[in-house]
Amino acid sequence: MAPLEQTILALEDLTYTGGSTNHADAINACRTSLALAANTPEGDGRRKSLILLITDGDPSEPEGTPLWDAQVAATQAKSEGAFIIPLHISQSSSLVPETASYLQSISSDGLVFDVSEFAALGSLEDRLLAQISCQV
């Protein structure tokens, strides 16, 4: 199965669980996975490194400076060639300006996707694919 098909299947199987939010750890875990994948026979350097950060709000962890830590991790990931797309999910309201500004700051192109419910991820599939397929 192609990586794109695997990604789409993984998105379709996601289940919202709620809880704490640690964007820095999530981004750093993706950085590690992307680095490991680049060192495989399939990692020929032609694939794009994509981080789709799916969140329901601002980071709440690690304690102390969660926003700063996430921005540092995002800056590191982008400097390593990763393209970051934040996707905000809110079941109760639209994206508040402060959260939108923060997510734009970690986005590779300043864009943030916003959906009103977790089940709506499937409707974004074509828009997300268009977004990443146009990047050089």
C-alpha positions as CSV (number, residue, x, y, z in Angstrom):
1,M,0.0,0.0,0.0
2,A,1.3,3.5,-0.9
3,P,2.2,5.9,1.9
4,L,-0.6,8.3,0.8
5,E,-3.2,5.5,1.1
6,Q,-1.8,4.5,4.5
7,T,-2.1,8.1,5.7
8,I,-5.7,8.4,4.5
9,L,-6.7,5.1,6.2
10,A,-5.0,6.3,9.4
11,L,-7.0,9.6,9.3
12,E,-10.2,7.7,8.8
13,D,-9.6,5.5,11.8
14,L,-8.8,8.3,14.3
15,T,-11.0,8.6,17.4
16,Y,-11.2,11.7,19.5
17,T,-10.3,10.9,23.1
18,G,-9.8,14.3,24.7
19,G,-7.3,14.9,27.5
20,S,-4.2,17.0,27.8
21,T,-2.5,18.6,24.8
22,N,1.3,18.6,24.3
23,H,2.1,19.9,20.9
24,A,5.9,20.0,21.5
25,D,6.0,16.2,22.3
26,A,3.8,15.5,19.3
27,I,5.9,17.5,16.9
28,N,9.1,16.0,18.3
29,A,7.7,12.5,18.0
30,C,7.0,13.2,14.4
31,R,10.5,14.6,13.9
32,T,11.9,11.3,15.2
33,S,9.6,9.2,13.0
34,L,10.4,11.3,9.9
35,A,14.2,11.0,10.6
36,L,13.9,7.2,11.0
37,A,11.9,6.9,7.8
38,A,14.5,8.9,5.9
39,N,17.1,6.3,6.9
40,T,15.3,3.4,5.3
41,P,15.7,2.1,1.7
42,E,12.4,3.8,0.8
43,G,13.7,7.1,2.3
44,D,15.2,8.3,-1.0
45,G,15.0,12.0,-0.1
46,R,12.3,12.7,-2.7
47,R,9.4,12.3,-0.2
48,K,8.0,15.3,1.6
49,S,8.0,15.3,5.3
50,L,4.5,16.3,6.5
51,I,3.3,16.8,10.1
52,L,-0.5,17.1,10.3
53,L,-1.0,18.5,13.8
54,I,-4.6,17.6,14.8
55,T,-5.7,19.5,18.0
56,D,-8.7,20.8,19.9
57,G,-6.9,23.8,21.2
58,D,-3.8,25.4,22.7
59,P,-1.2,23.1,24.3
60,S,-1.6,22.6,28.0
61,E,1.7,20.7,28.5
62,P,4.5,20.6,29.3
63,E,3.9,22.6,32.4
64,G,5.3,26.1,32.4
65,T,5.8,27.1,28.7
66,P,3.7,24.9,26.5
67,L,3.2,27.5,23.7
68,W,6.9,28.3,23.6
69,D,8.0,24.7,23.7
70,A,5.6,23.9,20.8
71,Q,6.9,26.9,18.7
72,V,10.5,25.8,19.3
73,A,9.7,22.2,18.2
74,A,7.9,23.5,15.2
75,T,10.8,25.7,14.2
76,Q,13.2,22.8,14.5
77,A,10.9,20.5,12.4
78,K,10.5,23.2,9.7
79,S,14.3,23.7,9.6
80,E,14.7,20.0,9.0
81,G,12.3,20.2,6.0
82,A,9.0,19.2,7.6
83,F,5.9,20.9,6.4
84,I,3.5,21.5,9.3
85,I,-0.3,21.8,8.8
86,P,-2.3,22.5,11.9
87,L,-5.8,21.2,11.9
88,H,-8.1,22.5,14.7
89,I,-11.2,20.6,15.8
90,S,-13.8,22.3,17.9
91,Q,-17.1,20.6,18.8
92,S,-18.5,23.7,20.5
93,S,-17.3,26.9,18.9
94,S,-15.2,28.3,16.2
95,L,-11.4,29.0,16.4
96,V,-10.7,31.8,18.8
97,P,-8.3,34.5,17.6
98,E,-5.5,33.7,20.1
99,T,-5.5,30.0,19.2
100,A,-5.7,30.9,15.5
101,S,-2.6,33.2,15.8
102,Y,-0.6,30.5,17.7
103,L,-1.5,27.8,15.2
104,Q,-0.6,30.1,12.3
105,S,2.8,30.7,13.9
106,I,3.6,27.0,13.9
107,S,2.1,26.4,10.4
108,S,4.6,26.2,7.5
109,D,2.5,28.5,5.4
110,G,0.4,30.3,8.0
111,L,-2.7,28.4,7.1
112,V,-4.8,26.6,9.7
113,F,-7.6,24.2,8.9
114,D,-10.7,24.3,11.2
115,V,-13.5,21.8,11.4
116,S,-16.4,21.7,13.7
117,E,-16.3,18.0,14.6
118,F,-13.9,15.1,14.4
119,A,-16.0,13.2,11.8
120,A,-15.5,16.1,9.4
121,L,-11.8,15.2,8.8
122,G,-12.8,13.1,5.8
123,S,-14.2,16.2,4.1
124,L,-10.8,17.9,4.3
125,E,-9.0,15.0,2.6
126,D,-8.9,16.6,-0.9
127,R,-8.1,20.1,0.4
128,L,-5.2,18.7,2.5
129,L,-3.8,16.7,-0.4
130,A,-4.0,19.7,-2.7
131,Q,-2.2,21.8,0.0
132,I,0.8,19.4,0.3
133,S,1.0,18.3,-3.3
134,C,1.7,21.9,-4.4
135,Q,4.6,22.5,-2.1
136,V,8.1,22.4,-3.6
